[in-house]
Amino acid sequence: MPEAIETKKSTRVSLSGLSLIQKISAGYAAMALFTAAALIFSSYNIYRSTNITRNIANNELPVISALIELRTSLLSQESFAGKYAILKDPAFIDLFHQRQAEALASLDLLGKGKPTGDLQQLNGLYLSYQKAAEDLFAGKTGSTGPMRSSALKLLNAVDASYLKRKDMLKLVLNRADEQQKQTIWWTVAISCTGFLLAIGVAPFVTYRTFGAIRELQSATHRIAAGDFDYNPDVPSGDEISELARDFTKMAARLKVLEQMSLDASPLTRLPGNFAIERVLEDRLQSGATFAFCYADLDNFKPYGDHYGYAKGSEMLRLTGDLIQSAVKAHGGSDGFVGHVGGDDFVMVIPAERVSAVCEAVIEKFSAEVVKHYSPEDLKVGGIEGCDRYGVQRFFPVITISIAVIICGRDQYSSAVEIARAAAKVKDSAKEKPGSKYLIGAPGKVTA
């Protein structure tokens, strides 16, 4: 009996007494098992996140981009139609039709996606807007009321569709964020189990995987917050780095879309007509007195014809830069600079700073413009060229004329009235030689 007990005891020891190499092997085997499980789980969820990101980049972003471009085109069409209603210049009809082609292209791009009720509504509203605009151009109606009403409905529909798409995109991003959080939790749990069983090897794998996923989570939050320049610091060579590259591409595309929504001039990068009108309306609503300065280059077209397109563009960029510099230095913290188009610029500054800003602009412009003429042309004081009527004549060195309107809610009720008054003052300013600024008030013009 004692022998039997002894034999049984010896058997138990031999079953439980594993050698060191066996324990290490068992630990590495457990580490490999849990690490493999963690990597498989993480890779699967990263693959799903990658598909979500690619779906956003390939499907959602082009639709949002088309809506932004459609809205920009509609605002330009509305501006040209309004100018035609005031000035009756057929050139604005051509400009309207050019932007109309862009709007139709955007609607066509939206139509290539999945059919939605939003698209049918946009097409119907745009047809109504086209008809109202064509009635205005054909002289069937002398009022812009029907066209503006159609434009307002269309813009509201575009904005509603844009917000809807934006909310859908936000929802997808939130789901991706939640999925990433779950991925992090489970990856850490599985990796920690392997770490406890193989403490000598598991930390490296756990640290690498956890760090990369945490970086992607941080990238998701920062990109969603508008930090489109953030670049996730993820080592290359695996699915996580591929997802990081997709995040970077998505952020770059979102940044481009954001910039496109800012009605900026592609040449000077200054705000365009829509932003100018918005600033004027805001200033009028505030009730405070301010100065609207309309700057125009004299003899610019002959200069561009003589020296070429590139030099003309360089002159416009120079003008925009020095106007912006003068406003920044003398126009106060709330000074605004915009580029209407061509050689026309605007400044919105406090009324008491008009003289300082305009004199700084004229001084800087006069010092810089002579650097862009050849010595031969400077010697004779200008260039030979054809005017708008095809008549050959002499054009002096480019000068700048600034028409200034002192504005307040009591004098003007809209941006259109301000622009109309500034145009009259500008015509008076251009009749005088040299660079100059004229201050106009209701009923009079003063130098």
SVG drawing of the C-alpha trace seen along z (x, -y; Angstrom):
<svg xmlns="http://www.w3.org/2000/svg" viewBox="-42 -118 59 120">
<polyline fill="none" stroke="black" stroke-width="0.4" points="0.0,0.0 2.8,-2.5 4.4,-1.6 1.3,-2.4 1.1,-5.8 4.7,-6.5 4.3,-5.5 1.3,-7.8 3.1,-10.7 6.1,-10.3 3.8,-10.2 2.3,-13.6 5.7,-15.2 6.8,-14.0 3.6,-15.3 3.9,-18.8 7.7,-19.1 8.2,-20.8 11.8,-21.7 12.9,-25.3 13.0,-25.0 9.5,-23.6 8.2,-26.5 9.9,-29.1 8.5,-27.3 5.1,-27.3 5.4,-30.9 6.5,-31.8 3.7,-29.6 1.2,-31.4 2.7,-34.8 2.6,-33.8 -1.1,-32.6 -2.3,-35.8 -0.2,-38.0 -1.5,-36.4 -5.0,-36.8 -4.4,-40.4 -2.9,-41.1 -5.7,-39.3 -8.3,-41.2 -6.6,-44.5 -5.9,-43.9 -9.5,-43.0 -10.8,-46.2 -8.2,-48.3 -9.2,-46.8 -12.8,-47.7 -11.7,-51.3 -9.7,-51.5 -12.8,-50.5 -14.8,-53.2 -12.1,-55.8 -11.9,-54.8 -15.7,-54.9 -15.6,-58.5 -12.8,-59.5 -14.4,-57.9 -18.1,-58.6 -18.9,-61.2 -16.2,-63.8 -16.9,-64.1 -20.6,-64.8 -19.7,-67.4 -17.2,-69.0 -19.9,-69.1 -22.3,-70.8 -19.7,-73.4 -18.9,-74.1 -22.6,-74.3 -23.2,-76.8 -20.2,-78.9 -21.5,-78.9 -25.0,-79.9 -23.7,-82.8 -21.6,-84.0 -24.7,-83.6 -26.8,-85.6 -24.1,-88.3 -23.9,-88.6 -27.6,-88.6 -28.0,-91.3 -25.3,-93.4 -27.1,-92.9 -30.3,-94.1 -28.6,-97.3 -26.2,-98.0 -27.9,-96.1 -24.5,-95.1 -24.8,-91.9 -21.3,-90.8 -22.9,-89.8 -25.2,-87.4 -22.2,-85.7 -20.5,-85.5 -23.8,-84.1 -23.9,-81.4 -20.3,-80.4 -21.0,-79.9 -24.3,-78.2 -22.2,-75.6 -20.2,-75.0 -23.4,-74.6 -24.8,-72.1 -21.5,-70.1 -21.8,-69.9 -25.4,-68.7 -24.3,-66.1 -21.6,-64.9 -24.2,-64.6 -26.4,-62.6 -23.7,-60.0 -24.1,-58.9 -27.0,-57.0 -30.4,-58.7 -31.9,-60.7 -34.8,-62.9 -32.4,-65.8 -31.0,-65.6 -34.5,-65.6 -35.4,-68.7 -32.2,-70.5 -32.7,-69.8 -36.3,-71.1 -35.3,-74.2 -32.4,-74.9 -34.8,-74.7 -37.1,-77.2 -34.1,-79.5 -32.9,-79.2 -36.3,-80.2 -36.5,-83.2 -33.0,-84.3 -33.7,-83.9 -37.0,-85.9 -34.9,-88.7 -32.4,-88.6 -35.1,-88.5 -36.8,-91.5 -39.9,-89.6 -39.7,-91.0 -38.0,-94.1 -37.7,-92.9 -35.2,-90.6 -37.7,-89.5 -38.7,-86.1 -35.1,-85.3 -33.9,-86.1 -36.8,-84.1 -35.9,-81.1 -32.2,-81.6 -33.0,-81.7 -35.0,-78.4 -32.2,-76.8 -29.4,-77.9 -31.5,-76.8 -31.9,-73.4 -28.1,-73.2 -27.3,-74.1 -29.8,-71.6 -28.3,-68.9 -24.8,-69.9 -25.6,-69.8 -27.3,-66.5 -24.2,-65.0 -22.0,-66.6 -24.0,-65.1 -23.8,-61.7 -20.0,-62.1 -19.8,-63.0 -21.9,-60.0 -19.6,-57.7 -16.5,-59.2 -18.1,-58.8 -18.7,-55.1 -15.2,-54.7 -14.0,-56.4 -16.1,-54.1 -14.8,-51.1 -11.2,-52.2 -11.9,-52.6 -13.2,-49.0 -10.2,-47.8 -7.8,-49.5 -9.5,-48.0 -9.6,-44.4 -6.1,-44.6 -4.7,-45.8 -6.6,-43.1 -5.4,-40.3 -1.8,-41.7 -1.7,-42.0 -2.7,-38.4 0.2,-37.4 2.4,-39.8 1.7,-38.1 2.5,-34.7 5.6,-35.9 6.9,-39.0 10.1,-38.9 8.7,-39.3 5.2,-40.6 5.9,-44.2 7.5,-45.1 4.5,-43.8 2.0,-45.4 3.7,-48.8 4.0,-48.9 0.4,-47.9 -1.1,-50.1 1.0,-53.1 0.0,-53.0 -3.7,-52.6 -3.6,-55.4 -1.9,-57.7 -4.7,-56.9 -7.3,-57.7 -5.6,-61.0 -5.5,-61.7 -9.3,-61.0 -10.0,-63.6 -7.6,-66.2 -8.8,-65.9 -12.5,-66.1 -11.6,-69.2 -10.2,-70.9 -6.4,-70.2 -6.1,-69.1 -2.2,-69.4 -1.8,-66.8 0.3,-63.8 -0.1,-60.6 3.4,-59.3 2.9,-55.6 5.7,-53.4 5.4,-52.2 5.0,-48.7 1.6,-47.4 -2.1,-47.9 -1.9,-50.6 0.4,-52.7 -1.9,-52.3 -4.8,-53.6 -2.6,-56.4 -1.9,-57.3 -5.6,-57.2 -6.2,-59.6 -3.6,-62.0 -5.1,-61.9 -8.6,-62.5 -7.3,-65.4 -5.6,-67.0 -8.9,-66.7 -10.9,-68.2 -8.5,-71.1 -8.9,-71.7 -12.7,-71.6 -12.5,-74.1 -10.3,-76.5 -12.7,-76.1 -15.6,-77.2 -13.8,-80.5 -14.6,-82.7 -10.9,-83.5 -9.3,-84.9 -7.0,-82.2 -4.5,-84.9 -4.2,-87.1 -5.8,-84.7 -7.9,-87.6 -11.6,-87.2 -13.9,-87.6 -17.3,-89.1 -19.3,-87.0 -17.1,-87.7 -17.0,-91.4 -20.8,-91.6 -21.0,-89.7 -18.6,-92.1 -20.5,-95.2 -23.8,-93.8 -22.4,-93.0 -20.9,-96.5 -24.2,-98.1 -26.1,-95.9 -23.7,-97.0 -24.7,-100.6 -21.1,-101.9 -19.6,-104.3 -16.9,-102.9 -15.1,-103.6 -15.4,-101.6 -12.4,-102.1 -12.6,-101.0 -9.1,-100.8 -8.6,-100.5 -5.5,-100.5 -5.3,-103.1 -3.8,-101.9 -3.5,-98.3 -4.9,-96.7 -2.4,-98.2 0.3,-97.2 -0.8,-93.6 -1.1,-93.7 2.4,-95.2 4.3,-93.1 2.2,-89.9 -0.1,-87.9 2.6,-86.8 3.7,-90.4 0.1,-91.5 -0.6,-88.8 2.5,-89.8 1.3,-93.4 -2.0,-92.3 -0.4,-90.1 1.9,-93.0 -1.0,-95.4 -3.0,-92.9 0.1,-92.4 0.8,-96.1 -2.8,-97.0 -3.0,-94.2 0.2,-95.4 -1.0,-99.0 -4.3,-98.0 -2.5,-95.8 -0.2,-98.6 -2.6,-101.5 -6.2,-100.1 -6.6,-98.8 -7.4,-95.2 -10.8,-95.1 -9.5,-96.2 -10.6,-94.1 -9.1,-93.7 -10.9,-92.0 -10.3,-91.4 -13.4,-92.1 -11.6,-90.7 -9.2,-91.9 -7.5,-95.2 -10.3,-96.1 -9.7,-95.8 -11.7,-97.0 -10.8,-98.0 -13.2,-98.3 -11.5,-100.3 -12.5,-102.7 -13.4,-106.1 -10.8,-107.9 -8.0,-105.8 -8.8,-106.6 -6.0,-109.1 -3.3,-107.0 -4.2,-103.9 -4.8,-105.5 -1.6,-107.5 0.4,-104.4 -1.1,-102.4 -0.3,-105.2 3.2,-105.6 4.0,-101.9 2.4,-101.5 4.2,-104.5 7.6,-103.1 7.0,-99.6 5.3,-100.1 8.3,-101.7 10.3,-98.5 8.0,-96.7 8.7,-98.8 11.7,-98.6 14.2,-101.5 13.2,-102.5 9.6,-102.8 10.3,-104.7 12.5,-107.1 9.5,-108.2 7.1,-107.9 4.9,-105.1 4.1,-102.7 2.5,-102.8 -0.6,-100.6 -4.2,-100.4 -7.1,-101.5 -10.4,-99.6 -11.5,-101.1 -8.5,-99.9 -6.9,-103.4 -3.1,-103.5 -2.1,-106.0 0.3,-106.6 -0.4,-105.3 1.4,-106.7 2.9,-104.5 0.2,-102.7 -1.3,-104.7 -3.9,-103.7 -7.2,-105.5 -9.0,-105.0 -12.7,-105.9 -13.7,-106.3 -17.2,-106.2 -18.0,-106.9 -20.8,-104.5 -23.3,-104.1 -26.8,-102.6 -28.3,-106.1 -26.7,-106.7 -26.8,-103.3 -29.1,-100.3 -27.2,-97.6 -23.9,-96.6 -25.4,-97.3 -26.0,-100.9 -22.4,-101.3 -21.0,-99.7 -23.0,-102.0 -21.9,-105.1 -18.3,-103.9 -18.5,-103.4 -19.5,-107.1 -16.7,-108.3 -14.2,-106.0 -15.2,-107.5 -14.5,-111.0 -11.2,-109.8 -10.0,-108.3 -10.5,-111.6 -7.7,-113.1 -4.1,-112.2 -1.7,-110.3 -2.3,-108.2 -4.9,-109.7 -7.8,-109.0 -11.2,-110.8 -13.6,-110.8 -17.2,-110.8 -20.2,-111.5 -23.9,-111.6 -24.3,-114.4 -20.6,-115.4 -17.0,-114.3 -14.0,-115.7 -10.2,-115.1"/>
</svg>
